[in-house]
Amino acid sequence: MSSLPYTYFRVSWTEHRLDFTRNSIVYLFRTTYTSTDELTIAALVAYMNAALPPDKHEEFDTAEVTRAAKTLHDRGSVAFEGDMLKPLH
């Protein structure tokens, strides 16, 4: 089996948690959401926590993911209105 390139996120680091949020949004819109779909904060929180190994990292909560979405919106990465997200790129 060949090794695949990957990025390991240190989910305990603040900036990596923001990256994990951004990459989760991008991944979901590349794989299961269409460009016309809207991703809710609640659905994103559920997805991100399901992706973490149980009892290994602090889980994401709605407030943290909402702050991350606001930061990503301010950086021009996502459209964020109400509790709906869409990638801009």
Secondary structure per residue as TSV (DSSP state, phi and psi in degrees):
chain	resnum	aa	ss	phi	psi
A	1	M	-	360.0	131.8
A	2	S	-	-81.2	151.9
A	3	S	-	-84.2	141.0
A	4	L	-	-100.6	143.6
A	5	P	-	-67.8	142.8
A	6	Y	-	-150.4	165.6
A	7	T	-	-118.2	123.9
A	8	Y	-	-91.6	123.8
A	9	F	-	-94.7	128.2
A	10	R	-	-88.0	91.9
A	11	V	T	-67.8	-9.2
A	12	S	T	-84.1	-11.7
A	13	W	S	-91.5	132.6
A	14	T	H	-54.8	-50.1
A	15	E	H	-65.5	-34.0
A	16	H	H	-70.4	-32.1
A	17	R	H	-65.4	-37.4
A	18	L	H	-65.8	-43.6
A	19	D	H	-61.2	-41.5
A	20	F	H	-62.1	-38.5
A	21	T	H	-63.4	-49.9
A	22	R	H	-60.6	-47.2
A	23	N	H	-66.2	-32.4
A	24	S	H	-65.3	-42.3
A	25	I	H	-61.8	-48.2
A	26	V	H	-60.4	-46.5
A	27	Y	H	-60.3	-46.9
A	28	L	H	-61.9	-38.4
A	29	F	H	-77.5	-17.2
A	30	R	H	-86.5	-21.2
A	31	T	H	-115.8	-41.9
A	32	T	T	-126.7	-22.3
A	33	Y	-	-101.6	145.1
A	34	T	-	-93.0	170.6
A	35	S	T	-65.9	-17.2
A	36	T	T	-92.7	-9.7
A	37	D	-	-77.8	157.9
A	38	E	-	-120.6	134.5
A	39	L	E	-98.4	124.6
A	40	T	E	-83.9	156.0
A	41	I	H	-58.8	-42.7
A	42	A	H	-60.0	-43.1
A	43	A	H	-66.2	-39.1
A	44	L	H	-65.7	-43.5
A	45	V	H	-59.7	-45.2
A	46	A	H	-61.5	-44.3
A	47	Y	H	-62.3	-48.0
A	48	M	H	-63.5	-42.0
A	49	N	H	-69.1	-33.4
A	50	A	H	-67.3	-27.5
A	51	A	H	-78.7	-14.5
A	52	L	S	-86.4	142.8
A	53	P	-	-61.7	138.9
A	54	P	T	-58.5	135.8
A	55	D	T	59.9	19.7
A	56	K	T	-102.6	-33.9
A	57	H	S	-131.9	159.1
A	58	E	-	-66.0	131.7
A	59	E	-	-70.7	154.9
A	60	F	-	-77.0	145.7
A	61	D	-	-122.0	169.9
A	62	T	H	-59.0	-42.5
A	63	A	H	-62.8	-44.0
A	64	E	H	-64.5	-44.3
A	65	V	H	-69.4	-34.2
A	66	T	H	-64.7	-43.4
A	67	R	H	-61.7	-42.4
A	68	A	H	-63.1	-42.2
A	69	A	H	-62.1	-41.0
A	70	K	H	-62.6	-44.4
A	71	T	H	-61.0	-46.3
A	72	L	H	-64.5	-35.6
A	73	H	H	-64.2	-46.2
A	74	D	H	-62.8	-28.8
A	75	R	T	-85.6	-4.2
A	76	G	T	83.4	18.8
A	77	S	S	-89.8	-32.4
A	78	V	E	-139.1	154.2
A	79	A	E	-89.7	132.1
A	80	F	E	-136.5	111.6
A	81	E	E	-138.4	126.5
A	82	G	T	66.9	-116.9
A	83	D	T	-122.5	25.7
A	84	M	E	-107.8	139.0
A	85	L	E	-122.5	146.1
A	86	K	E	-145.7	138.8
A	87	P	E	-71.9	148.3
A	88	L	-	-96.3	-15.9
A	89	H	-	-123.2	360.0
